[in-house]
């Protein structure tokens, strides 16, 4: 990971000061670096020491960071990772344009790897992520959204880059299609579970631990799994209150809605869905070669359910 951070710093070099300042601001905020770590762990599990793994780990972090910059503009977010979002600090225009810079720099780095299969996986993933963003935009303030619709969005918007990160490791060692499928399954399942838990924490966590404002999803009119579960089992008055809040993007009754979500067991239902995805990831990890790296991947899947921030 230190080597990946070195590549990130090296490839952020530019003669345009504002680009460097905004990019450094959001990347230096930290974050979990899960996607690059996933690529490195999967490479280790397959016994790969291909030098390109560090470059591609930096690529997936650049793609992820670009999506964050654009997301925060679309969502009008003001807080991420415990501090001001880039758009709040530098303005929307700078955030969008630096996001574009990171996307284009990521593709320059892909070319350096000189592997068309790598290019295919990452370009396809970037396209699917963009589709997921548009799907989510279309679903805003729609209280009729189903769990199937919700999963379609998060598997595109979030899980796809996890899947691509895991898939790149077997591609670098020219592994067989069965191994590639196992790795991709692990990544998709882990990414799906991660996003479901993230959506649970928006109603369960604490702002200082999450690094974002509690109830942001409701304010933005996003229908996530806890809301979908509450709408399934709540009383008619409870459903009406939630539907009005979603359709109006109104968090004035956030405390009441939090109580409804707790009373209906919606958080437990959503966590159960995440548990099923985490188990799917764990099952895939058990099909990898047995070593310290695959053990770490198994542990990552098993510990996801205890995530609180």
N, C-alpha and C positions, 0 to 999 in steps of 0.2 A: 504494500500500500504506500510505503514511502517512495518507492520508485514511481508509482502512478502519480503521486502528488508532484514529483519532480517533472514528469512529462506534462502534467496539467499546467504547471507554472511556466515551463519552457514554451508550450504552444499557445499560451495567452499573449505572447509577445506581439506587439503591434505599435505602429508609429502614431496611432490615434489615441491620445491620452484618455478621453472619455470612455472609449471602448474598454481599455485596460482597467480603468477605475471601477466601472459598473460590474464587469466580469469578475474582477478580484473581490469586489464587495460581496457578491452572492456566493461565490465559491468558498471564500474564506469564512463564511458563516458556519461552515462545518457540515452538519447533516450526517446521515448514517453511512453514506457511501456504499449502500447495500449492493447496488448494481455492479460496480467495479469489483467489489469483494466477491460477489457471486461468480463472476467470470474467473477470478484468480483461484477461488476454491475449487470450482469445477475443473479448471486446468490441472490443478494439483491432484484431484481425484483420478484424473485420466493419465497421470504421470507425465504431463506436458510441461516443458520448460521453454516453449517457443517464445522468443523475445518479443514477438508482436502482441503478446497478451497484455503487456503494460500499455502499449499504444491504444489497443482496443478498449481496455478498461477506462482510459482517459476519454476515449470517444463516447462511450455510453454515458459517462458523467457529464460531458458537454451537451449531449442531446437532452439528458434529463434536466440540466440547468436551463437550457433554452426553453423547455416546456414550462418550467417554473416562472421564468420571466414573463412569458406570454400569458400563462394562467392568471398571474396576479393582476395583470392589466385587465383581462376579461372579467375576473371576479371582483375587481376593485378592492382587492385585499390591502390591508395596511400593516399586517404583522405576519412574519414568518421566521421560524427558528428563534423566536424570542426578541427580534428586533425589527425595525422598519423594513418593509419590502423595498425592493429596488425602485419600483414605480412611485412609491411614496417619497423616497429620498431624491431620486433623480428625474422623475416625471415619466409619463407613459411612453412618450416618443423614444427616449433613450433606452428604456427597457425593451421595447419591441425591436429596435434596431440592433441592440447588442445581442438579443436572442437570435436574430438572423445571423449575426457574425458567428456566434457559437455553432449554429447549425452548419454554416458553410465551412468553418474551420474543421468541424468533425468530418465532413466529407473529404476535405483535403487530406486528412490523416488516414481515412479509409483507403484512399488511392495509394498512399505510401505502402500499405500492407500488400497491395498488388495481388488480391485474391477476389475473383469475381463472385464467388459464393458468399464471402464476407460482405461484399457490396450489396448483394441481393438481399441478404437477411436484414442488414441495417437500413437499407433504403425502404424495404417493405415495412419494417417496424415503424420507421418515421412516418410513413404514409398512413398506417393504421392508427397511430397515435393521434395524428391530425384529424382523422375521421372520428375518433372517439371524442375529441374535443368538441367537434361540431355536433355530434349526437347529444352530448351533455348539454350544449347550448340549446338545442331543440327541445330537450326534456325539462328545461327550467320551468318552475312554477306549474308543473303538470302533476297534480295529486293522484292521477289514475295510473301512474307508472307501475309496472309489475316488476317482480324480482328478476324475471328473465331479461327485461329491458335494462334494468340496473346492471346486471352481470355483463351484458353485452358492452355497456359503456366502460366498466372498469377493466374488463379484459382487453379492451382496445387501448384505453387511455393510460392505464397503469401497468397491467400485467404483461403487455406486449414487450416492453423494454426489458423486464425481468426475463421473459422467455428468450429474447434475442441474446441477452448477456450470457445465459446458460448455454445456448445453442452454439455460440461462437467457439467455445472451448473444444468440442469434438471436431468442429470444422478445421481448426488450426492443426489438428493431428491427423486429419483425413480419416476419422473414425467411421465405422459403418453406420447405416441409416438407423438401425435399432438403437445404438448408443446415442445418436443425435436426438432421437425421439424421446428417450428417457430423460436426457438433460433438459430438453425443451419443456417436457411435462413438469419436471421439477420447478423450473423457472416460472411457468405460467401459474401453477398452483400456489407457489409461494407468493407471487405478486398479487394474486387474487385475495389470498388470506390477509396479506399485509394491508391492502386497501380497505377490506371490510372492517378490520380492526381499527384502522384510521378513522373510518366513519363512525364506528362505535364510540371512539374516544371523543369525538366532537360533541357527544351528549353525556359522556361519563367522566372525562378527564378534568384536569385543571389547566387553566390558561398558562400559568407559569411553567408547567411541566410540558405542555404541548408545544409551546412557542407560537401559538396562534390564539385568536379569540374564540372562546367557547360559544357554540351556536352559530358560527359563521355559515355553515351549510344552510341553516334555516333562513338566515338573512338574505342569502343569495338565491333562495328558492330552489335549492338542490334537494331532490328526493333521494335519500340514501336508505340502506337496508333497515336501520332502526325505525325510520318513519314508515316504511312499507309494512314492517311487521306490526307496528302499533295500529296502523290503519286496518289490518286484517282482524285484529282481536279486540279493538277498543269498542266502547259503547257509541251509539249514534252521536250524542253530544261531544264526546271526545274526538270522534272522527271529524266532526264539523269544525271544531276548533283547529285541529291540525291542518285540514284542507284549506281553511281560510288563511292560516299563517303561511302555508306554502304558496298559495296563489297570489297573496299580497306581498310576499317576501317580508313579513312582519314578525320581528322577534320580540314584540312587546309582551307576549304571553309565553316567553321562553320557559319560565319557571313552571308554569302550568303544564306545558308540553313535556318538560323533563319528568314531571310527576306521572304523566300518562304513560310515557315510555317505560318508566320503572314499574308502574302498576300492571301494565299489560305483559310484562316479561319480554318486551321487544329486544332489549339488549342481550338477554340470554339466548333468544332465538337467533339473533345476528351473529353472536359469538359461536353458536353451534354450527352455523354455515361456514364461518371462518375455520373452525376446528376441522370440518370435513375437508376443506381445501388444504389445510396444513398436513392432515393425514395423507392426502394424495401426494403431497410433496415428499413426506417421509417415506412412503412406499416406493417412490421413484429413487430416493437416495439409497435405499436398501438394495437396489439393483445395480448400483455402481461398484467398481472395484473396492475392496475393503482396505482402507488406509486412514490416516489421520484426517485427510481432507474430506473424504466422504462422511466420516464420523462427525466432522464439524457441520457439514451440510444437514445431516440428520438432526443434530442438536439445534441448529438454527430453526428448522421446521418445528421441532418439539417445543422450543422456548417462545415461539411467536405468540402463543396464547397468553403469556404472562406480560406482554407488552402493555405499558401504561403511559408511554410518551413517544 
